[in-house]
Amino acid sequence: MSTVCRDCRTGVYHCHGTIIRHALGRTECTETDCDGPEISVHTFVIDCDAVGCRCADAPNGEAGSPHRVSA
């Protein structure tokens, strides 16, 4: 058993960070040295409200997120 990342061992292009998706489609990665926020090279993707970002709030003060379907 190894403590080294499987993708690192095999040389697969990847990032250890998490993609954060913002309301208007903008994405960012939690790793400072990430080459770009492509979803395909990241294992984890979360909506920005999971980390306290309020950019998805509606102008009238009602919270909403374009990433989720609401009733």
N, C-alpha and C positions, 0 to 999 in steps of 0.2 A: 504494500500500500504506500502511496506517495502523498505528500502534502502539496505537491505542485499541481497547479491547474491543468486539467486534461488538455484544454485548447492550447495552453502555453507549451506543454510537452510535445504536441503534434505540430506546432507552428501555424495553427489556424488563426486568421485575423479576427480579433475580438476585443472587447473592452470589459473590464471588471466593474465598471460603473453602472448606475441605474439611470435610465432615460426618464425625464420628467416632462410630461406633455402639458402644455399650457392651452388656454381657452381658444386662442386664435390659430392653433396649429403649430405654434413655435415649440421647439423641443430643446432641451439642454441635458447635458450629462453631468453626473455628480463627480466624475473624475476630471481633475484639472488638466491632465495631459491627453485627454481624449481627442482623436483626430476629427471627429464629427459625430453628430447625434443621429446616425443611421440606426434605425430600430433593429435591423437584421444582425448587427454585431453585438447587441446587448441582450443579456438574459432577462433582465428585469425592466419593466416599463410601468410607471405609475402616473396617475393624474396629479396635477399640481396641488389640488386641494388636500391631498394626503400629507403634504408637508407644510400646510398652513398658508399657501398662496391664495390670495383673494381675487385674482384676475378674472375668474369666471363669474363673479358676482354680477347680477343684473343691475342696470343703472338705478332702478327704483328701490334698491336695497334688498330685493329678494334674491337669495342665493340660488345659483343654477350652474350646471356644468354641461357643455356640449358633448362631453364624453359619455354621458349616461342618459338613459331613457327614463323620463320621470312620468308619473301618473297624473 
